[in-house]
Amino acid sequence: MVNTQAGFLSPQLAAIGIALAILLLASFLVSWGWNPKVVGRGLVWGFCSALLIYTLFAATGAGGLRAQYTSELWVNGQILPQVNLVVNTINELSDTHISEKNDLDVVVVGIQAPGLQWALRRFPNLLFTPTLGVGTQPSVVITVKETQPVLAATYRGDGFILAQQPEWSLILPTEYLPWLVYHTAPQQTQSIILWARADLFPGGTLSPATNLTP
């Protein structure tokens, strides 16, 4: 893995080296043919301008203004990158099946996530439980991302990323340059599966109820 990343970074490092060499050559030629003070002022102004632009772009990531999530050193805790997508998916199922949003009964099994509970706060028939009761078949079940053959027989499922957090202890020396430019880093993720009962879809039928155990 380290060799692959080093090979991926070698063109980037080469480009940086060439750019620095051109900058030094241009500075030498200007200093030789014109005035060394002009070269010094130009280098200082150029460095300050580049630093200002980088700071402005870094501030957009720190303020959460970017469309995509970036790994920031000063962000403490997890983010929920797809929680709105989970809510919108349930709302679409509810709007299609009942013609009203937030009306489906939702059961969250074996997940303790305050962020998910807050995102689903507008669903009156919401239940957080360690196991799914015998003989119950709620419209929507949310579980951890594990194989659930019992649910697969009665429900249709799709995976989502619930929580995501940078894993700074796993970052390699070759990954510091991509982080400095793109603010990407290894991530620790928590995935879930949203199960929708089969009869909520066109042509789907309701199978006999079964029990889900952790």
C-alpha positions in Angstrom: 0.0 0.0 0.0 2.8 2.4 0.8 4.6 1.7 -2.5 1.4 2.3 -4.4 0.8 5.6 -2.7 4.4 6.6 -3.2 4.1 5.8 -6.9 0.9 7.9 -7.0 2.6 10.8 -5.3 5.8 10.8 -7.4 4.2 12.8 -10.3 2.9 15.3 -7.8 6.3 15.7 -6.1 8.0 16.0 -9.5 5.6 18.8 -10.5 6.3 20.6 -7.2 10.0 20.2 -7.7 9.8 21.5 -11.3 7.7 24.5 -10.2 10.2 25.4 -7.5 13.1 25.0 -9.9 11.4 27.4 -12.4 10.7 29.9 -9.6 14.3 29.8 -8.5 15.6 30.2 -12.0 13.2 33.1 -12.7 14.2 34.8 -9.5 17.9 34.4 -10.4 17.5 35.9 -13.8 15.4 38.8 -12.5 18.0 39.4 -9.8 20.9 39.2 -12.2 19.3 41.5 -14.9 17.4 43.9 -12.8 17.3 44.4 -9.0 17.6 41.8 -6.1 15.3 43.9 -4.0 12.5 43.6 -6.5 13.0 39.8 -6.4 12.8 39.7 -2.6 9.6 41.8 -2.6 8.0 39.7 -5.3 8.8 36.5 -3.5 7.3 37.8 -0.2 4.2 39.1 -1.9 3.7 35.9 -3.9 4.1 33.8 -0.8 1.7 35.9 1.2 -0.9 35.9 -1.6 -0.7 32.1 -1.9 -1.0 31.7 1.8 -4.0 34.0 1.9 -5.8 32.0 -0.8 -5.0 28.7 0.9 -6.3 30.1 4.2 -9.6 31.3 2.6 -10.1 27.8 1.0 -9.3 26.1 4.3 -11.8 28.4 6.1 -14.6 27.2 3.8 -13.8 23.6 4.9 -13.7 24.6 8.6 -17.0 26.4 8.4 -18.7 23.5 6.7 -19.4 25.5 3.5 -18.1 22.9 1.1 -20.5 20.5 -0.7 -18.3 17.5 0.1 -17.0 16.6 3.5 -13.3 17.2 4.2 -11.1 16.1 7.1 -10.3 19.1 9.3 -8.0 19.0 12.3 -10.2 21.2 14.4 -13.4 19.2 13.9 -14.1 17.1 16.9 -16.5 14.2 16.8 -18.4 12.5 14.0 -20.4 13.9 11.1 -23.5 12.3 9.6 -22.9 12.5 5.8 -26.0 10.6 4.6 -28.5 11.1 7.4 -30.6 13.5 5.3 -30.6 10.9 2.5 -32.0 8.3 4.9 -34.8 10.7 6.0 -35.6 11.6 2.4 -35.7 8.0 1.4 -38.2 7.2 4.2 -40.3 10.3 3.3 -40.5 9.2 -0.4 -41.7 5.7 0.7 -44.2 7.3 3.0 -45.4 9.8 0.4 -45.8 7.1 -2.2 -47.5 4.5 0.0 -49.6 6.7 2.3 -49.6 10.1 0.4 -48.3 11.7 3.6 -44.7 12.2 4.8 -43.5 11.1 8.2 -46.4 8.7 8.6 -44.5 5.3 8.2 -43.6 3.4 11.4 -39.9 3.3 11.8 -38.0 0.9 14.1 -34.2 1.4 14.7 -32.7 -1.9 15.9 -29.4 -2.1 17.9 -28.2 1.5 17.1 -27.6 4.2 19.7 -27.1 7.4 17.6 -28.5 10.7 19.0 -27.9 12.3 15.6 -30.1 9.7 13.9 -32.7 10.1 16.6 -32.8 13.8 16.0 -33.0 13.5 12.2 -36.0 11.2 12.6 -37.7 13.3 15.3 -40.7 14.2 13.0 -41.8 10.5 12.7 -44.4 10.0 15.4 -44.2 6.2 15.1 -40.5 5.9 15.8 -39.0 3.3 18.1 -35.4 2.6 19.1 -35.0 -1.0 20.4 -32.2 -3.5 20.9 -34.2 -6.3 19.1 -37.2 -6.5 16.8 -40.1 -8.1 18.6 -41.6 -11.4 17.6 -44.4 -11.1 15.1 -43.8 -7.4 14.3 -43.3 -6.2 10.8 -42.8 -2.4 10.8 -42.8 -0.5 7.6 -39.2 0.5 7.9 -36.4 -1.1 9.9 -32.9 0.4 10.3 -30.1 -1.9 11.4 -26.3 -2.0 11.5 -24.7 -3.1 8.3 -24.6 -6.8 8.7 -26.1 -9.7 6.8 -29.7 -10.1 7.9 -31.2 -13.1 6.0 -34.4 -12.9 8.1 -35.1 -9.4 7.0 -33.9 -10.0 3.4 -36.9 -12.4 3.0 -39.5 -9.8 3.8 -37.8 -6.4 3.2 -35.7 -4.7 0.6 -32.6 -3.0 2.0 -30.0 -0.4 0.9 -26.8 0.7 2.7 -26.0 4.2 4.0 -23.1 5.8 5.8 -24.5 6.9 9.2 -21.4 8.4 10.8 -17.9 9.3 9.7 -14.8 10.5 11.5 -11.1 11.0 10.5 -8.8 8.3 11.8 -5.7 10.4 12.2 -3.7 7.5 13.8 -3.9 5.6 10.5 -2.5 8.4 8.3 0.7 7.5 6.5 3.6 9.8 5.7 2.8 9.6 2.0 -0.8 10.8 2.8 0.2 14.2 4.3 0.6 15.8 1.0 -2.9 14.8 -0.3 -4.3 16.0 3.0 -2.5 19.3 2.7 -4.0 19.9 -0.8 -7.4 18.1 -0.7 -7.9 17.6 3.1 -8.6 13.9 2.6 -7.6 11.4 5.3 -8.5 7.8 6.3 -12.0 7.5 7.7 -13.7 5.5 10.4 -17.2 4.9 9.3 -20.4 3.4 10.7 -22.7 2.0 8.1 -26.4 1.1 8.4 -29.0 -0.7 6.3 -32.4 0.8 5.7 -35.0 -2.0 5.2 -38.3 -1.2 3.6 -41.1 -3.8 3.8 -41.7 -5.5 0.4 -45.3 -4.5 0.1 -44.3 -0.8 0.0 -43.1 -1.4 -3.5 -45.2 -2.0 -6.6 -45.8 -5.8 -6.9 -44.4 -6.5 -3.4 -46.2 -8.9 -1.1 -46.2 -9.2 2.7 -44.5 -12.4 4.0 -45.2 -14.0 7.4 -43.5 -12.2 10.3 -40.2 -13.4 11.7 -38.0 -12.3 14.5 -34.7 -10.4 14.3 -32.1 -11.2 16.9 -28.8 -9.3 17.4 
